[in-house]
Amino acid sequence: MIGLELNDTGITAAGPDGTLLEIEPGVHASPGFTVIEEGRLQIGVAAEKRCRQVPRQTNHHFWDRLTSEPLLDPAYAGWTPADLAHAQLTRIWEQLIPMHQDVLVAVPDTYTGQQLELLAGVMNALSIPACGFISQALAALPKEAPAEILLHLELHLHRTVVTVLDCRREAAVLGNVSVDGVGLDRLRTAWMQGIADEFVRLTRFDPLHTAEAEQALYDRLPALLSALRQAEDTAVEMSTPAATHRIRLTRNQMERPLMPLMDALHRQVIRLQHDYFRHQTPAMILVSHRAANLPGFCQRLEAATGTRAHPLAEGAAAKGALAFDNAFPRRAGRKGVPYRNRKPAEENQPDPTAPDTITDHADNHPAATHLLYRSRGYPLSEAPLIIGSKIPAGASGILIQGRTEGVSRCHCTVVLREGRLVLTDTSTYGTFVNDAKVAGETELVVGQSIRVGTPGEELQVITCLENDETPVA
């Protein structure tokens, strides 16, 4: 089994023993970059090493905007984001040929049901045996995590995502917020501009004046950031044919671009608290290595949110995905890839003397057969059942009546998928299951209540018995 972690700052993979695999020759992470030059497509590390020299031929948005819609960039005429994702996964799968096994994929928590279906189609076209998709935050959850409300922070190229995890029973994703447009790419641009300003101020040399110098500075950023994690300042030297230019860079200078992100995270954590855990204080924020390794990030985050930051190891979600091996039963002829944003009960409280097995949480409940709304039972099937204020012609659905404030026309859908009952939120103001806001999709079980609108209308997940339970003599 291979654990794959999809993050456009660098896709990583973990082998059965939890060690990180070479996903490109000599490296453990493949960044979501492509460059087209003279009709040839470069991918990953090679593309990133050209991205500042040929910005018009570069694309690094395709994982963030994963669709099958044509790209408008003339350099990528005829391409779609899904095509570029296909191209990168092709290279990665070729590199992993000696390890070809079933794959469990930790996916971004912001991906919609449509994007997950598209990703499943891409992997199927490449004959990559994806057994299941797992919430990235859930996959990265450490085994020793406290049984409390936790937050998980992930840094992507073009967004920063905070996800709420409820670990008081079976660990489950309650929801997430995204600081759109503020990710590693914007931080890199701000750092480079700050360094360039310092060079101009002290030496009159501008490293952003030529594409070659700009690329050289971009390539040196990881080493500079690493040095400033260990020391208060570091020397930066850049050479041209005419001279060598030197400055000293301080940690505080590199921390300054973090402040707008910290202000946004402060607001978003307040929003999450209002939506998901008004009477609870999160025990900690689990911070992915992509953010935790930035100078001063965890300290600034703790100051901004008032919550303790806990750094995660590199590849935490790729390694954590492997723990879900038995959570996705193999079914012959199964179509699509199932998704989990909740851990099975046994995964949270393992018996150290027992074999390492996982029981499907849904198996502890009778199969759901109907949704009950206003004393009427609506049958469930593999055809989507739309819940909303206006049901499209020819579709199956439940028309919400009465208190329709905050109810969208097609508010959410409920469908039986591979034996599981899945609710997908498509609303403007949110869908709530047992008063917890749904983030994208969630699995339903008998006994749960669905609320749409404010103050809202409620529906219940029920099962209908074929006969009564009277003992037969």
N, C-alpha and C positions, 0 to 999 in steps of 0.2 A: 504494500500500500504506500502511495506517495501523498503527502500533504502539500497542496499548492496554495500560496497566498497571493491573491490578485491585488496589487497596489501599484499605481502607475509611477510612483517614485522608484520602484524596483520590485519586480515579481520574484518571489523566492519559492523554493521547494525543499521539503524535508523527506528523507528516506525513512524506511520502517523503523530504524533505530533512533530516529529523531535528529540525526545529523543533517546539516544543511548540504544540499547537493550543488554541484557546479551546473548552473542553469544556462550559462554561456561559458565558453572556454576560459578557464582561469578565474571566474567570478561567481559569486553566490546570488547576485541580483541582476535582473534584466530590466532597465528602465523603459517606460512606455514612450519611446521616441522612434520616429521614422524620418528618414531623409530621402528624397528622390533627386538623384543627380544623373543626367544623361540617360534617363529611362531606367536606371537601376535603383532598387529600393534597398536602403540600409536600415537596419533595425537594432534597437537596444543600445548597448554601449557604443558601438561604432557610430550610430546616428547621433547620440548625445555628444560625441566628440566633434561633431560638425555643426551642431545646432546653432551656435552663435556666429558661425561663418556664413551659413546659408539659411538664414531665418525664413526666407520665403519658400524654401523647399522643405521646411521642417513641420512636422505635426506631432504634438504631444498632448492632444486633447481627446484622442479617440477612445481611450478607456473611460474617461470622465463623461463623454457624450456618446456612449455606446448606442448606436442606432443603425438601421439599414438605409437611412436617408443619404442621398449622394452628397459628397463634400462640395462646398462652393469654391474652395481654393482652386484656381486654375492649374496649379502644379499637381493637383490630385484629381483631375478630371476623370470621371468614371469610377472613382474609388468611393467607398463608404467607410465609416468608422469600423463597422463589423469586418470589412475586408482587411483593414490594418491589424485589427485584433487577431484575425485568422492568420495573417502573415507572421505575427510575433509568436503566437502559440505554435505555429508550424516549426519555427526555429527552435523553440524551447523543447518541443517534443522530440525533435531530431537529436538534440543534445542529451536527452534523457533516455535514448534508445536502450542502453544497457540496463536501465532500471524500469523498463516498461511494465507497469502494473496498474491496478485500479487506482483511481485518483479521487481524493476528497478535496474540495475547493473551498477555501475561506474567501468569501466575496464581500465587497464593500457594503456597508450597512445602508447606504443610500440607494442601492440598486432597486429599481422597480420590478414588478413581476414581469413586465414586458422585456426589460433588459436581461433578466435571468433566463427567460425563454430563448432570447436571441443568443446568449452565451452558451446555453445548452445546445442550440443548433450548430453553432460554430464548432464546439468540441465534438459533437457527433459527426460532423462532416470530416473531421480530422481523425476519426476513430479513436479518440481519447476516451477511455472508459471511465467517465465521471460518475461515481456512485451517488454523490450528494453534494449540495451546496450548504455551507454553514455561515451564519453571521460572523463577520470578521471579529467583532468584539467578543462574541461568545466563544469562538475558537481560541482566542488569545487569553481567556480567563485562566489564571493560575489555579492549580488544584488546591493550593492552600488558601485561596481567597476566603475572606470572612463571609459568614451567612448574613449579609446585610445588603443595603442598596449601595451599588458601586457605579462609578462612571468610567467610561473608556474613551480615550482620546486617540484619534488616528489622524496623521498628517498625510494628505495626498498632494499631488502636484498642484491642483487648482482649488482645493477646499480643505477645511479642517472639520472633522466630524466628531461630535461627542454623543455617545450612546449610553442609555441608562440600562443597567443590568440589575434585576431583582434576584438576589441569591438567597433569599430567606427560605425558599423551599427548593423546587427545581430551578436552577439558574435559567432566567429567561430575559429576553430583550423586551423592554417596555416601550422604547421609542428612541429617537435621536434627533439632533439638530445639526445643521451644517452651516459653517461660516463660508459661504460661497465666494469664490474668487480670491480667497486668502489661503494659499497653500505654499508648498516648498518653492514653487516656481517664482511666486511674487517675492518671497523672502530672499531668494538668490538674487533677483534683480535689485532689490533694495541694498543688499550687502555689497554687490558689485558697484553700485552707484556711490555708496559711502566710501568705499576703498578708492575709487577713481577720484572722488572729490578731494580726498586726503593727499593723493599723489599730485594732483594739480596744485593744491595749496602749498605743498612743501617742495615740489621739484619742477613744477610746470609741465610735467609729463602726464598725458591723458591716456590711460590704458584702454579706454573705450573708443579711441579715435580710429583704430583700424580693426577689422574683423579678426585678424590673426591674434592681436594682443587681447582683444575681448575674449576670444575662445581660450587663450592661455590662462587668463584670470579665472574664467569660469571653471576650468579643469582643476585649478589649484584650490578652489573653495573648500572641498572636503578636508584637505590637509590643514588649511588655516583654521577651520572650525574645530577640528580635533585638537590642534595646538592650544587654542584658547579655552578649551575645556579644562586643560591642565595648568595653564599659566594665565596671569593677568594681562600679559601682552606678548606679542611675537613680532619678529622682523618679517617684512615682505619685500622681496626684491624682484624687479622686472627689468629685463635687458632689451635694448634695441641695438641695431648695428652701430649706432653712434655713441651710446652710453648705457650705463647700468644705473637704475634708479632704486632708491631704498627709502622705506618708511617704517615706522613702528605702529602696529595696530593694537588697540586695547580691547579687552573683552567687553567693556561698557559700550564701545562703539558698535560692536556686533550685536549687542542685546537691544539697542535702541529700535531697530526695525520690528522687534517682537511686540512693542507696546500697543499698536493698533489691534493686533490679533488678540492680545490679552484683554483689552477693553471689550472686544466683541465676545470673547469667551465668558467674561464676567456676566454680560447681559444674557447670553444663551443659557448659562447654568441657572440663572434666576428663572428663566422661562421654563426650563426643564423641571425645576423644583415646583413651579406653579402647576404644571401639567401632570406630573407623575408622582411626586413624593412630598406633598405639602407638609406632612407631619413627620418626615424622616430627614435625617441629615446623611448625605453620602459618606461612607466610611473612608473612601479614597478615590483618587482618579488614577486609573491604570493608563500609563502613557507609553505608547509604542516607541520602539527604539529610534524611529525616524525623527521623532520630536525630542525624546529624552536626551539624545546625543548632541543636541544643539546647545551652545554655551548659554547657561543661565535660564534655559527654558523651564525646567521644573521649579526652580525657585520663583521665577516670575509668575508661573501658573498658580503656585500655592498662595502667593500674595494677592493675585487677582480674584481667586475663587474662594479662599479661606478653607481649602480642602487639601489634605495631604496627597502629594504626588508619588506614585509608585512606578518606577521605570520597569519596562518589560524588556526581555532579552530579544536579540535579533531573531527574526523568524518565529516569534511566539505563536502567531496564528497558524503558520504552516505546520509547526510541530503539534499544536493543540488540535488541529483538524484530525490528526491520526487517532485521537481518542474517540472519535465518532464512528469508527470502523463498523461496529455492530449496530449502530443506530439507523442504518439504511439497509433493510432486508433486500437481498437480491431477488428480483422477480423476473421470470422469463417473459420476454415480450414487452417489458415496461417501456413506455414512451416518456420522454422528458427526464428531467433530473429533479428529485425532491429537494426541498429546502427546509432547514431547521433553524429556528431562532430560540429554541428551548432545549435544555439538556434533559435527557432521561433522568428519572429520579435517582437511580442507582449510581449515576456518574458523580453526584455530589457527595455522597457518603459511602465511599468504597470500603469494603471489608478487606483489610490487608491480608487476611488468611484465605480469602476466597479467590477463585479464578477471576480474571479481568473480563467481566461480561457486562453488557449494557442491555437493559430492557427498554423497549419502546414505551414511552409515556402513554401514548394513545391506547396501547393494548390493555391498560388498566380500566378502561371505560367501555361500556357497550357501544356498538356502532351507532352513530347518529343517523337518523332517517328523515327527520323533518325539522323545519323551523316553525315555531309557534308564534303567531302574531295576531293579537286581538281575537283569541279563541279559535283561530283557524290554523290548521297544520299544512305547511307547504312542503311537498316532497323534495328531497335532495337527490341530485344525480351528477353525472359527469358533464352535463350541460350547465354552464354558469347560470346561477340564479341571481338576478340583479335586484338590489334593494335600493329604493330611491323614490323621489317625488314624481318622476315621470319615467315610465318603462317604454323603451323603444318598441316600435311595431315589430311583431314576430318574435320578440324575446320573452323568455320566462322571467318572472320577477314578482316582487312583493311591493305593492304600491303603498307608501307610507302616507297615512292620513292623520288628521287632527293637528298635533303640534309639529309643524314642518319647518320651524325656524332653524336654520343651519343645516337643513337636509338638502343635499345636492340631487340633481336629477338622477344621475347614476351614482349613488353614494358609495356603494361597495358591492362586491360580488362574492358569492359563496359557491364553491364547487367541490365535488369529490374528485380527488386527484391521487391516484395510486393507493386507494384505500384510506386516504386521509382527507379530512374536511378542512379546506383552506379558505380563509377570508382574505380578500384583497381590498385594501382601502383605496378608493379613487375620488374621495371627497375633497372639498375645500377646507372644511373645518374639523375633520377628523372623525374616526369611528372608534368606539370604546368597547372593549370586551372585559366584563367584570370590572368596569370603571378604570381600566388601564388603556391608554391611548395606543392604537395599533400603528406600528411603524412599517408601512408597506404591506406585508403579509403576516398572518399568524395562523397557527393550527387551532382548530376548534374541537372541543370535546363536549359530550353530553353534560348538561347542567349549567353551561355557561350562558351568560346574558350578553346580548349585543345591543348597544345604545347608539342611536343616530340622532343628531340634532341636539338643540338646547332649548328647554330642559330635556327634550328628547322623547323618542318612542323606543320601547324595548321589545326585543324578540328573544326567544329562548331556544337553545339547541336541545332537542328531545329525541328519544327513540320510541318507536311504536313496536309493541310486542306482538308476536303472531298469535299468542294465546295467553290466557291468564296464568297466574302462578299458583293456582289451587293444587295441592298435592293430589295425585291420582292414587286411589287405594289399590 
